[in-house]
Amino acid sequence: MQTSTALLPPPHPSQEMRLPERITSARDVARRLGLSHTAIQKAEQVGRIRRETDGSWDVERVRRDLTASAVPGRSPLAPPGEDTPLGRLTLARLALGVEAQRLAMDQRKGRLMDVVTANHRIDEFAAGMRDGVLNWPARVSGQIAAEIGRDPHLVQTILQEQMNALLLEVADRLDPSASNEPDPRA
């Protein structure tokens, strides 16, 4: 004997819509979700899940709420870490902790220094470079004068004027606001 599905009436529209499954027992919710009863109780106590107004449990809503607030690696309902807001926050907190440890290690090893110390060292280096550049004409003017057959004092004066002009140009490029101030040497 064969039965035909064509003879059955179509389902009523209210039967097509699936109503949320409501359960009154926390143990049944835990069993359906594959969790312990204690896990459901603790989640309810801390506010991760809640009962419906009539005291029953909507299993799908409990599943969604637990999944959204699950700590990756600690819950069987937790999706991979970066798929939930909590997982992304946990990952970001871990990355910040690792970065802080790296910075602390770099500072202990002398790879980092505070801004005041860095500025002081830069000022010392720049002053040494400036002094070296300003002393260069006096060191080489005699040699240049001998090679071209000119007065050493005249060569040194010309070189110093050119070096001063070069240093002022470089200073203007590094600090344009300083170029508005009058030159104290003028």
mmCIF file of the C-alpha atoms, coordinates in Angstrom:
data_MODEL
# 
_entry.id   MODEL 
# 
loop_
_atom_site.group_PDB 
_atom_site.id 
_atom_site.type_symbol 
_atom_site.label_atom_id 
_atom_site.label_alt_id 
_atom_site.label_comp_id 
_atom_site.label_asym_id 
_atom_site.label_entity_id 
_atom_site.label_seq_id 
_atom_site.pdbx_PDB_ins_code 
_atom_site.Cartn_x 
_atom_site.Cartn_y 
_atom_site.Cartn_z 
_atom_site.occupancy 
_atom_site.B_iso_or_equiv 
_atom_site.pdbx_formal_charge 
_atom_site.auth_seq_id 
_atom_site.auth_comp_id 
_atom_site.auth_asym_id 
_atom_site.auth_atom_id 
_atom_site.pdbx_PDB_model_num 
ATOM 1   C CA . MET A 1 1   ? 0.000  0.000  0.000  1.00 0.00 ? 1   MET A CA 1 
ATOM 2   C CA . GLN A 1 2   ? 1.419  3.337  -1.038 1.00 0.00 ? 2   GLN A CA 1 
ATOM 3   C CA . THR A 1 3   ? 0.669  6.640  0.566  1.00 0.00 ? 3   THR A CA 1 
ATOM 4   C CA . SER A 1 4   ? 0.774  9.823  -1.380 1.00 0.00 ? 4   SER A CA 1 
ATOM 5   C CA . THR A 1 5   ? 1.890  13.086 0.108  1.00 0.00 ? 5   THR A CA 1 
ATOM 6   C CA . ALA A 1 6   ? -0.095 14.950 -2.500 1.00 0.00 ? 6   ALA A CA 1 
ATOM 7   C CA . LEU A 1 7   ? -3.294 14.104 -0.662 1.00 0.00 ? 7   LEU A CA 1 
ATOM 8   C CA . LEU A 1 8   ? -2.147 15.746 2.582  1.00 0.00 ? 8   LEU A CA 1 
ATOM 9   C CA . PRO A 1 9   ? -3.282 19.328 3.120  1.00 0.00 ? 9   PRO A CA 1 
ATOM 10  C CA . PRO A 1 10  ? -0.557 22.007 3.241  1.00 0.00 ? 10  PRO A CA 1 
ATOM 11  C CA . PRO A 1 11  ? 0.551  22.983 6.736  1.00 0.00 ? 11  PRO A CA 1 
ATOM 12  C CA . HIS A 1 12  ? -1.244 25.824 8.401  1.00 0.00 ? 12  HIS A CA 1 
ATOM 13  C CA . PRO A 1 13  ? 0.763  29.122 8.342  1.00 0.00 ? 13  PRO A CA 1 
ATOM 14  C CA . SER A 1 14  ? 0.980  29.129 12.150 1.00 0.00 ? 14  SER A CA 1 
ATOM 15  C CA . GLN A 1 15  ? 2.601  25.688 11.994 1.00 0.00 ? 15  GLN A CA 1 
ATOM 16  C CA . GLU A 1 16  ? 5.297  26.904 9.556  1.00 0.00 ? 16  GLU A CA 1 
ATOM 17  C CA . MET A 1 17  ? 6.509  29.555 11.983 1.00 0.00 ? 17  MET A CA 1 
ATOM 18  C CA . ARG A 1 18  ? 8.575  27.912 14.618 1.00 0.00 ? 18  ARG A CA 1 
ATOM 19  C CA . LEU A 1 19  ? 7.784  29.169 18.078 1.00 0.00 ? 19  LEU A CA 1 
ATOM 20  C CA . PRO A 1 20  ? 10.638 29.457 20.541 1.00 0.00 ? 20  PRO A CA 1 
ATOM 21  C CA . GLU A 1 21  ? 11.120 26.340 22.578 1.00 0.00 ? 21  GLU A CA 1 
ATOM 22  C CA . ARG A 1 22  ? 10.281 27.070 26.206 1.00 0.00 ? 22  ARG A CA 1 
ATOM 23  C CA . ILE A 1 23  ? 11.471 24.887 29.057 1.00 0.00 ? 23  ILE A CA 1 
ATOM 24  C CA . THR A 1 24  ? 10.761 25.339 32.730 1.00 0.00 ? 24  THR A CA 1 
ATOM 25  C CA . SER A 1 25  ? 13.702 23.359 34.079 1.00 0.00 ? 25  SER A CA 1 
ATOM 26  C CA . ALA A 1 26  ? 17.267 24.721 34.176 1.00 0.00 ? 26  ALA A CA 1 
ATOM 27  C CA . ARG A 1 27  ? 18.483 21.108 34.149 1.00 0.00 ? 27  ARG A CA 1 
ATOM 28  C CA . ASP A 1 28  ? 16.678 20.479 30.842 1.00 0.00 ? 28  ASP A CA 1 
ATOM 29  C CA . VAL A 1 29  ? 18.212 23.633 29.346 1.00 0.00 ? 29  VAL A CA 1 
ATOM 30  C CA . ALA A 1 30  ? 21.654 22.479 30.454 1.00 0.00 ? 30  ALA A CA 1 
ATOM 31  C CA . ARG A 1 31  ? 21.072 19.006 29.010 1.00 0.00 ? 31  ARG A CA 1 
ATOM 32  C CA . ARG A 1 32  ? 19.916 20.393 25.627 1.00 0.00 ? 32  ARG A CA 1 
ATOM 33  C CA . LEU A 1 33  ? 22.890 22.740 25.412 1.00 0.00 ? 33  LEU A CA 1 
ATOM 34  C CA . GLY A 1 34  ? 25.393 20.116 26.540 1.00 0.00 ? 34  GLY A CA 1 
ATOM 35  C CA . LEU A 1 35  ? 26.341 22.032 29.666 1.00 0.00 ? 35  LEU A CA 1 
ATOM 36  C CA . SER A 1 36  ? 26.181 21.323 33.362 1.00 0.00 ? 36  SER A CA 1 
ATOM 37  C CA . HIS A 1 37  ? 23.312 22.473 35.517 1.00 0.00 ? 37  HIS A CA 1 
ATOM 38  C CA . THR A 1 38  ? 25.832 24.417 37.613 1.00 0.00 ? 38  THR A CA 1 
ATOM 39  C CA . ALA A 1 39  ? 27.040 26.312 34.517 1.00 0.00 ? 39  ALA A CA 1 
ATOM 40  C CA . ILE A 1 40  ? 23.476 27.416 33.783 1.00 0.00 ? 40  ILE A CA 1 
ATOM 41  C CA . GLN A 1 41  ? 22.959 28.484 37.412 1.00 0.00 ? 41  GLN A CA 1 
ATOM 42  C CA . LYS A 1 42  ? 26.207 30.481 37.484 1.00 0.00 ? 42  LYS A CA 1 
ATOM 43  C CA . ALA A 1 43  ? 25.446 32.144 34.142 1.00 0.00 ? 43  ALA A CA 1 
ATOM 44  C CA . GLU A 1 44  ? 22.037 33.174 35.461 1.00 0.00 ? 44  GLU A CA 1 
ATOM 45  C CA . GLN A 1 45  ? 23.512 34.482 38.736 1.00 0.00 ? 45  GLN A CA 1 
ATOM 46  C CA . VAL A 1 46  ? 26.047 36.738 36.974 1.00 0.00 ? 46  VAL A CA 1 
ATOM 47  C CA . GLY A 1 47  ? 23.482 37.959 34.433 1.00 0.00 ? 47  GLY A CA 1 
ATOM 48  C CA . ARG A 1 48  ? 24.799 36.293 31.269 1.00 0.00 ? 48  ARG A CA 1 
ATOM 49  C CA . ILE A 1 49  ? 21.401 34.634 30.745 1.00 0.00 ? 49  ILE A CA 1 
ATOM 50  C CA . ARG A 1 50  ? 17.923 35.213 32.124 1.00 0.00 ? 50  ARG A CA 1 
ATOM 51  C CA . ARG A 1 51  ? 14.562 33.533 32.291 1.00 0.00 ? 51  ARG A CA 1 
ATOM 52  C CA . GLU A 1 52  ? 11.529 34.752 30.405 1.00 0.00 ? 52  GLU A CA 1 
ATOM 53  C CA . THR A 1 53  ? 8.958  36.813 32.288 1.00 0.00 ? 53  THR A CA 1 
ATOM 54  C CA . ASP A 1 54  ? 6.857  33.707 32.917 1.00 0.00 ? 54  ASP A CA 1 
ATOM 55  C CA . GLY A 1 55  ? 9.837  31.911 34.526 1.00 0.00 ? 55  GLY A CA 1 
ATOM 56  C CA . SER A 1 56  ? 10.538 29.604 31.584 1.00 0.00 ? 56  SER A CA 1 
ATOM 57  C CA . TRP A 1 57  ? 13.695 29.364 29.501 1.00 0.00 ? 57  TRP A CA 1 
ATOM 58  C CA . ASP A 1 58  ? 13.909 30.158 25.758 1.00 0.00 ? 58  ASP A CA 1 
ATOM 59  C CA . VAL A 1 59  ? 16.580 27.635 24.741 1.00 0.00 ? 59  VAL A CA 1 
ATOM 60  C CA . GLU A 1 60  ? 17.717 29.460 21.588 1.00 0.00 ? 60  GLU A CA 1 
ATOM 61  C CA . ARG A 1 61  ? 17.998 32.794 23.363 1.00 0.00 ? 61  ARG A CA 1 
ATOM 62  C CA . VAL A 1 62  ? 19.997 31.151 26.172 1.00 0.00 ? 62  VAL A CA 1 
ATOM 63  C CA . ARG A 1 63  ? 22.272 29.595 23.543 1.00 0.00 ? 63  ARG A CA 1 
ATOM 64  C CA . ARG A 1 64  ? 22.779 32.974 21.804 1.00 0.00 ? 64  ARG A CA 1 
ATOM 65  C CA . ASP A 1 65  ? 23.432 34.807 25.087 1.00 0.00 ? 65  ASP A CA 1 
ATOM 66  C CA . LEU A 1 66  ? 25.891 32.181 26.288 1.00 0.00 ? 66  LEU A CA 1 
ATOM 67  C CA . THR A 1 67  ? 27.684 32.141 22.928 1.00 0.00 ? 67  THR A CA 1 
ATOM 68  C CA . ALA A 1 68  ? 27.984 35.933 22.840 1.00 0.00 ? 68  ALA A CA 1 
ATOM 69  C CA . SER A 1 69  ? 29.442 36.109 26.351 1.00 0.00 ? 69  SER A CA 1 
ATOM 70  C CA . ALA A 1 70  ? 31.501 32.897 26.316 1.00 0.00 ? 70  ALA A CA 1 
ATOM 71  C CA . VAL A 1 71  ? 35.225 33.087 26.988 1.00 0.00 ? 71  VAL A CA 1 
ATOM 72  C CA . PRO A 1 72  ? 37.078 31.363 24.121 1.00 0.00 ? 72  PRO A CA 1 
ATOM 73  C CA . GLY A 1 73  ? 38.792 28.206 25.270 1.00 0.00 ? 73  GLY A CA 1 
ATOM 74  C CA . ARG A 1 74  ? 36.729 27.933 28.451 1.00 0.00 ? 74  ARG A CA 1 
ATOM 75  C CA . SER A 1 75  ? 33.281 27.193 27.089 1.00 0.00 ? 75  SER A CA 1 
ATOM 76  C CA . PRO A 1 76  ? 32.114 24.561 24.624 1.00 0.00 ? 76  PRO A CA 1 
ATOM 77  C CA . LEU A 1 77  ? 29.703 27.167 23.214 1.00 0.00 ? 77  LEU A CA 1 
ATOM 78  C CA . ALA A 1 78  ? 32.430 29.716 22.527 1.00 0.00 ? 78  ALA A CA 1 
ATOM 79  C CA . PRO A 1 79  ? 33.118 30.373 18.853 1.00 0.00 ? 79  PRO A CA 1 
ATOM 80  C CA . PRO A 1 80  ? 36.699 31.101 17.790 1.00 0.00 ? 80  PRO A CA 1 
ATOM 81  C CA . GLY A 1 81  ? 38.133 34.009 19.779 1.00 0.00 ? 81  GLY A CA 1 
ATOM 82  C CA . GLU A 1 82  ? 37.760 36.865 17.313 1.00 0.00 ? 82  GLU A CA 1 
ATOM 83  C CA . ASP A 1 83  ? 34.128 36.059 16.396 1.00 0.00 ? 83  ASP A CA 1 
ATOM 84  C CA . THR A 1 84  ? 32.539 37.659 19.482 1.00 0.00 ? 84  THR A CA 1 
ATOM 85  C CA . PRO A 1 85  ? 32.873 41.087 21.060 1.00 0.00 ? 85  PRO A CA 1 
ATOM 86  C CA . LEU A 1 86  ? 34.199 39.473 24.243 1.00 0.00 ? 86  LEU A CA 1 
ATOM 87  C CA . GLY A 1 87  ? 36.687 37.428 22.236 1.00 0.00 ? 87  GLY A CA 1 
ATOM 88  C CA . ARG A 1 88  ? 37.923 40.524 20.380 1.00 0.00 ? 88  ARG A CA 1 
ATOM 89  C CA . LEU A 1 89  ? 38.227 42.423 23.658 1.00 0.00 ? 89  LEU A CA 1 
ATOM 90  C CA . THR A 1 90  ? 40.135 39.548 25.261 1.00 0.00 ? 90  THR A CA 1 
ATOM 91  C CA . LEU A 1 91  ? 42.447 39.345 22.251 1.00 0.00 ? 91  LEU A CA 1 
ATOM 92  C CA . ALA A 1 92  ? 43.038 43.125 22.330 1.00 0.00 ? 92  ALA A CA 1 
ATOM 93  C CA . ARG A 1 93  ? 43.800 43.009 26.075 1.00 0.00 ? 93  ARG A CA 1 
ATOM 94  C CA . LEU A 1 94  ? 46.267 40.182 25.492 1.00 0.00 ? 94  LEU A CA 1 
ATOM 95  C CA . ALA A 1 95  ? 47.956 42.121 22.661 1.00 0.00 ? 95  ALA A CA 1 
ATOM 96  C CA . LEU A 1 96  ? 48.275 45.218 24.864 1.00 0.00 ? 96  LEU A CA 1 
ATOM 97  C CA . GLY A 1 97  ? 49.821 43.128 27.635 1.00 0.00 ? 97  GLY A CA 1 
ATOM 98  C CA . VAL A 1 98  ? 52.344 41.622 25.235 1.00 0.00 ? 98  VAL A CA 1 
ATOM 99  C CA . GLU A 1 99  ? 53.207 45.084 23.872 1.00 0.00 ? 99  GLU A CA 1 
ATOM 100 C CA . ALA A 1 100 ? 53.687 46.439 27.415 1.00 0.00 ? 100 ALA A CA 1 
ATOM 101 C CA . GLN A 1 101 ? 56.020 43.544 28.242 1.00 0.00 ? 101 GLN A CA 1 
ATOM 102 C CA . ARG A 1 102 ? 58.002 44.140 25.039 1.00 0.00 ? 102 ARG A CA 1 
ATOM 103 C CA . LEU A 1 103 ? 58.364 47.845 25.802 1.00 0.00 ? 103 LEU A CA 1 
ATOM 104 C CA . ALA A 1 104 ? 59.472 47.106 29.386 1.00 0.00 ? 104 ALA A CA 1 
ATOM 105 C CA . MET A 1 105 ? 62.070 44.632 28.099 1.00 0.00 ? 105 MET A CA 1 
ATOM 106 C CA . ASP A 1 106 ? 63.316 47.119 25.495 1.00 0.00 ? 106 ASP A CA 1 
ATOM 107 C CA . GLN A 1 107 ? 63.659 49.758 28.210 1.00 0.00 ? 107 GLN A CA 1 
ATOM 108 C CA . ARG A 1 108 ? 65.591 47.375 30.508 1.00 0.00 ? 108 ARG A CA 1 
ATOM 109 C CA . LYS A 1 109 ? 67.937 46.489 27.654 1.00 0.00 ? 109 LYS A CA 1 
ATOM 110 C CA . GLY A 1 110 ? 68.576 50.171 26.924 1.00 0.00 ? 110 GLY A CA 1 
ATOM 111 C CA . ARG A 1 111 ? 66.809 50.218 23.566 1.00 0.00 ? 111 ARG A CA 1 
ATOM 112 C CA . LEU A 1 112 ? 64.316 52.818 24.830 1.00 0.00 ? 112 LEU A CA 1 
ATOM 113 C CA . MET A 1 113 ? 64.763 55.999 26.809 1.00 0.00 ? 113 MET A CA 1 
ATOM 114 C CA . ASP A 1 114 ? 62.493 58.734 28.045 1.00 0.00 ? 114 ASP A CA 1 
ATOM 115 C CA . VAL A 1 115 ? 61.909 61.850 25.958 1.00 0.00 ? 115 VAL A CA 1 
ATOM 116 C CA . VAL A 1 116 ? 63.932 64.163 28.215 1.00 0.00 ? 116 VAL A CA 1 
ATOM 117 C CA . THR A 1 117 ? 67.005 61.920 27.995 1.00 0.00 ? 117 THR A CA 1 
ATOM 118 C CA . ALA A 1 118 ? 66.572 61.519 24.231 1.00 0.00 ? 118 ALA A CA 1 
ATOM 119 C CA . ASN A 1 119 ? 66.293 65.287 23.722 1.00 0.00 ? 119 ASN A CA 1 
ATOM 120 C CA . HIS A 1 120 ? 69.389 65.849 25.883 1.00 0.00 ? 120 HIS A CA 1 
ATOM 121 C CA . ARG A 1 121 ? 71.404 63.345 23.844 1.00 0.00 ? 121 ARG A CA 1 
ATOM 122 C CA . ILE A 1 122 ? 70.193 64.873 20.564 1.00 0.00 ? 122 ILE A CA 1 
ATOM 123 C CA . ASP A 1 123 ? 71.211 68.341 21.801 1.00 0.00 ? 123 ASP A CA 1 
ATOM 124 C CA . GLU A 1 124 ? 74.673 67.038 22.776 1.00 0.00 ? 124 GLU A CA 1 
ATOM 125 C CA . PHE A 1 125 ? 75.106 65.362 19.385 1.00 0.00 ? 125 PHE A CA 1 
ATOM 126 C CA . ALA A 1 126 ? 73.926 68.450 17.481 1.00 0.00 ? 126 ALA A CA 1 
ATOM 127 C CA . ALA A 1 127 ? 76.243 70.726 19.489 1.00 0.00 ? 127 ALA A CA 1 
ATOM 128 C CA . GLY A 1 128 ? 79.190 68.430 18.725 1.00 0.00 ? 128 GLY A CA 1 
ATOM 129 C CA . MET A 1 129 ? 78.340 68.439 15.018 1.00 0.00 ? 129 MET A CA 1 
ATOM 130 C CA . ARG A 1 130 ? 77.967 72.245 15.002 1.00 0.00 ? 130 ARG A CA 1 
ATOM 131 C CA . ASP A 1 131 ? 81.340 72.712 16.742 1.00 0.00 ? 131 ASP A CA 1 
ATOM 132 C CA . GLY A 1 132 ? 82.999 70.320 14.285 1.00 0.00 ? 132 GLY A CA 1 
ATOM 133 C CA . VAL A 1 133 ? 81.569 72.161 11.285 1.00 0.00 ? 133 VAL A CA 1 
ATOM 134 C CA . LEU A 1 134 ? 82.505 75.590 12.702 1.00 0.00 ? 134 LEU A CA 1 
ATOM 135 C CA . ASN A 1 135 ? 86.094 74.463 13.418 1.00 0.00 ? 135 ASN A CA 1 
ATOM 136 C CA . TRP A 1 136 ? 86.571 72.906 9.981  1.00 0.00 ? 136 TRP A CA 1 
ATOM 137 C CA . PRO A 1 137 ? 87.551 76.157 8.139  1.00 0.00 ? 137 PRO A CA 1 
ATOM 138 C CA . ALA A 1 138 ? 90.349 76.850 10.632 1.00 0.00 ? 138 ALA A CA 1 
ATOM 139 C CA . ARG A 1 139 ? 91.714 73.288 10.208 1.00 0.00 ? 139 ARG A CA 1 
ATOM 140 C CA . VAL A 1 140 ? 91.730 73.207 6.400  1.00 0.00 ? 140 VAL A CA 1 
ATOM 141 C CA . SER A 1 141 ? 92.217 76.849 5.359  1.00 0.00 ? 141 SER A CA 1 
ATOM 142 C CA . GLY A 1 142 ? 96.037 76.644 5.524  1.00 0.00 ? 142 GLY A CA 1 
ATOM 143 C CA . GLN A 1 143 ? 96.152 73.557 3.289  1.00 0.00 ? 143 GLN A CA 1 
ATOM 144 C CA . ILE A 1 144 ? 93.686 75.050 0.783  1.00 0.00 ? 144 ILE A CA 1 
ATOM 145 C CA . ALA A 1 145 ? 95.560 78.390 0.730  1.00 0.00 ? 145 ALA A CA 1 
ATOM 146 C CA . ALA A 1 146 ? 98.847 76.593 0.025  1.00 0.00 ? 146 ALA A CA 1 
ATOM 147 C CA . GLU A 1 147 ? 97.314 74.632 -2.869 1.00 0.00 ? 147 GLU A CA 1 
ATOM 148 C CA . ILE A 1 148 ? 95.745 77.686 -4.563 1.00 0.00 ? 148 ILE A CA 1 
ATOM 149 C CA . GLY A 1 149 ? 98.462 80.198 -3.582 1.00 0.00 ? 149 GLY A CA 1 
ATOM 150 C CA . ARG A 1 150 ? 96.272 82.562 -1.551 1.00 0.00 ? 150 ARG A CA 1 
ATOM 151 C CA . ASP A 1 151 ? 96.401 84.179 1.888  1.00 0.00 ? 151 ASP A CA 1 
ATOM 152 C CA . PRO A 1 152 ? 95.401 81.579 4.577  1.00 0.00 ? 152 PRO A CA 1 
ATOM 153 C CA . HIS A 1 153 ? 93.471 84.200 6.601  1.00 0.00 ? 153 HIS A CA 1 
ATOM 154 C CA . LEU A 1 154 ? 91.408 85.215 3.546  1.00 0.00 ? 154 LEU A CA 1 
ATOM 155 C CA . VAL A 1 155 ? 90.580 81.554 2.733  1.00 0.00 ? 155 VAL A CA 1 
ATOM 156 C CA . GLN A 1 156 ? 89.578 80.883 6.357  1.00 0.00 ? 156 GLN A CA 1 
ATOM 157 C CA . THR A 1 157 ? 87.321 83.979 6.428  1.00 0.00 ? 157 THR A CA 1 
ATOM 158 C CA . ILE A 1 158 ? 85.568 82.965 3.185  1.00 0.00 ? 158 ILE A CA 1 
ATOM 159 C CA . LEU A 1 159 ? 85.090 79.368 4.407  1.00 0.00 ? 159 LEU A CA 1 
ATOM 160 C CA . GLN A 1 160 ? 83.687 80.543 7.760  1.00 0.00 ? 160 GLN A CA 1 
ATOM 161 C CA . GLU A 1 161 ? 81.211 82.881 6.056  1.00 0.00 ? 161 GLU A CA 1 
ATOM 162 C CA . GLN A 1 162 ? 80.031 80.059 3.786  1.00 0.00 ? 162 GLN A CA 1 
ATOM 163 C CA . MET A 1 163 ? 79.750 77.611 6.716  1.00 0.00 ? 163 MET A CA 1 
ATOM 164 C CA . ASN A 1 164 ? 77.726 80.116 8.765  1.00 0.00 ? 164 ASN A CA 1 
ATOM 165 C CA . ALA A 1 165 ? 75.373 80.668 5.819  1.00 0.00 ? 165 ALA A CA 1 
ATOM 166 C CA . LEU A 1 166 ? 74.991 76.896 5.384  1.00 0.00 ? 166 LEU A CA 1 
ATOM 167 C CA . LEU A 1 167 ? 74.252 76.365 9.094  1.00 0.00 ? 167 LEU A CA 1 
ATOM 168 C CA . LEU A 1 168 ? 71.668 79.161 9.085  1.00 0.00 ? 168 LEU A CA 1 
ATOM 169 C CA . GLU A 1 169 ? 69.965 77.609 6.065  1.00 0.00 ? 169 GLU A CA 1 
ATOM 170 C CA . VAL A 1 170 ? 69.852 74.197 7.753  1.00 0.00 ? 170 VAL A CA 1 
ATOM 171 C CA . ALA A 1 171 ? 68.526 75.767 10.971 1.00 0.00 ? 171 ALA A CA 1 
ATOM 172 C CA . ASP A 1 172 ? 65.771 77.531 8.997  1.00 0.00 ? 172 ASP A CA 1 
ATOM 173 C CA . ARG A 1 173 ? 64.727 74.228 7.444  1.00 0.00 ? 173 ARG A CA 1 
ATOM 174 C CA . LEU A 1 174 ? 64.639 72.475 10.825 1.00 0.00 ? 174 LEU A CA 1 
ATOM 175 C CA . ASP A 1 175 ? 62.866 75.311 12.674 1.00 0.00 ? 175 ASP A CA 1 
ATOM 176 C CA . PRO A 1 176 ? 61.098 77.789 10.344 1.00 0.00 ? 176 PRO A CA 1 
ATOM 177 C CA . SER A 1 177 ? 59.742 79.835 13.287 1.00 0.00 ? 177 SER A CA 1 
ATOM 178 C CA . ALA A 1 178 ? 63.321 80.673 14.375 1.00 0.00 ? 178 ALA A CA 1 
ATOM 179 C CA . SER A 1 179 ? 63.975 82.427 11.033 1.00 0.00 ? 179 SER A CA 1 
ATOM 180 C CA . ASN A 1 180 ? 61.542 85.200 12.036 1.00 0.00 ? 180 ASN A CA 1 
ATOM 181 C CA . GLU A 1 181 ? 63.737 86.140 15.015 1.00 0.00 ? 181 GLU A CA 1 
ATOM 182 C CA . PRO A 1 182 ? 66.571 88.606 14.404 1.00 0.00 ? 182 PRO A CA 1 
ATOM 183 C CA . ASP A 1 183 ? 70.086 87.153 14.083 1.00 0.00 ? 183 ASP A CA 1 
ATOM 184 C CA . PRO A 1 184 ? 72.011 88.026 17.296 1.00 0.00 ? 184 PRO A CA 1 
ATOM 185 C CA . ARG A 1 185 ? 75.310 88.110 15.340 1.00 0.00 ? 185 ARG A CA 1 
ATOM 186 C CA . ALA A 1 186 ? 74.056 90.785 12.911 1.00 0.00 ? 186 ALA A CA 1 
# 
